[in-house]
Amino acid sequence: MAFGAKKIFPIDTKPSTAVGVSIPFNAVSVFNPTYTTRDAIRNNLINFFLTEPNERYFNPFGGGIRSLIFEQINTNSLEFLKEDIQSKIILYFPSVIITSLEVTSSEPDTNQVFVSLYYNIKDTGITDQIEIAFE
């Protein structure tokens, strides 16, 4: 019996089969395909952070960070945003295990929010990180 064996998603075993689409959309044909689960989940998480809830018609998917930019940013609002992001990632991305999530702000007058997410993909041993700044 193998100990510490990693599960490989079936779609990762076929190198020529696209799994998703990468962000930003700037290729010659507009869409660049992704071929691994790691890249697909990373791009889906970036899309999640850049989308506002209900921005898509009849779809509540989205991080809701841009709406905070126009609010007074303090430690309470950053803590609320962190808890909101954690609950939404658990809801929309069940295969993502959050290792560390930091939501910070720069100087009070600039209204910039920085999000650093470190995560694992369940049962694969894949780890990755995303760092996004909202101004």
N, C-alpha and C positions, 0 to 999 in steps of 0.2 A: 504494500500500500504506500502510495506517495504522500509524504508529509509536506505541507505548505504549498501544495499544487495550486496554481492560479487558473481561474476560469478564463477562457478566451471567448469573447463574443463571436458567434458564428460569422458575422459579417466582416470581422477583421481577418479571417483566414483567406479571403478572396481579395488579393491586392488590386484587382481591376474593377471592383464593385464600389461605387460611391455610396457613402453613408449619409452625407449631408452637404450643406453649402457653407462656404467660408464667408466671413465678414472682414472687410467691406466688400461690397459688390462693385468691383472695378476692373474685372477682367475684360478681355476682348469680347467675349460672349456674355458679359455681365456677371455670370455665376462661376465661381471656382469650386469644384467639388472637393469634399474631404473624404478620405479613404479609411480613416481609423475612428474607433469609438472615442478615443481621447480628443481628437480634433473636433469631432461632431459635438461632444458635450461641452467643450470649451466655447465653441461658437454659439451654441444654444444658450449658455450662461451669459455671454456677452450680449446677445440679443435680448435676453431677459432684463439685464440691467439698463439697456438703452430704450426699452419699451415701457410706456406708462400703462397702468392698469386701465382696461377698457379702451385702449387706443385702437385695438383691433375690434371690429364690430362683433358684438355678442361674445367677446372673449376677455375674461378678467386677467389674463396673463400679463405680467409686467412687474418690474421692481419698484416703480414709483419714486425714484430718486430725484428726477428733474423737478418734480413739484415742490420738493423741499428747498430747492435753491431760492425760491421766492419767499420763504418763511424765515423768521428769525432763528438762526442756528445757535443752539446751546447744547449742553450735555444731555438734557432730557430728550430733545428732539433727535440727537444722534443715537441715544440708547434705544429710543422707540424705533428708529429706522433699522438699527441692527437686529432687534427682535423681529421686526416685520420681514426683513430679508431672510432671516433664518427660517421662519415659519413658511414663507413662500417657497424657498428652495426645497424644504422637506416635502411640501405639497406637490410642486411641479417637477422635481427632479429626485425621485425616490432612490435612484442608484448613486446619488452624490452624498458623500459623508463629509460634512464640514469639519475640517481640522482646526482652522482658525479663521475668524472673521473680524476685521477691524474696520470701523467706520469712524473717520476722524475729519476734522475741519482745520483749515489754516486760520489766518487772522480773522477776527470777528467781522471786519468790514468787507471782506472779499466774497463771502458766501460760497466758498469752495468746499466740496465734500469729496473725500478720498475713500475708496472702498478697496480693501485688500482681502481677497478670499483665497484661502489655501484649502484644498479638498482632495479626497480620495474617491476613486470610483469603486463601488462595492464589488467584492469578489474578483478583482482583476489585478490589484497591486499597483494600479496606475495612480500617480499623484500629479497634481498640477496646481497652478496658481493664476489668479487674475487680479490685476491692479488697474483700477479705473479712476479717473479724476473727473468730477462734474463741476462746471463753472457756470 
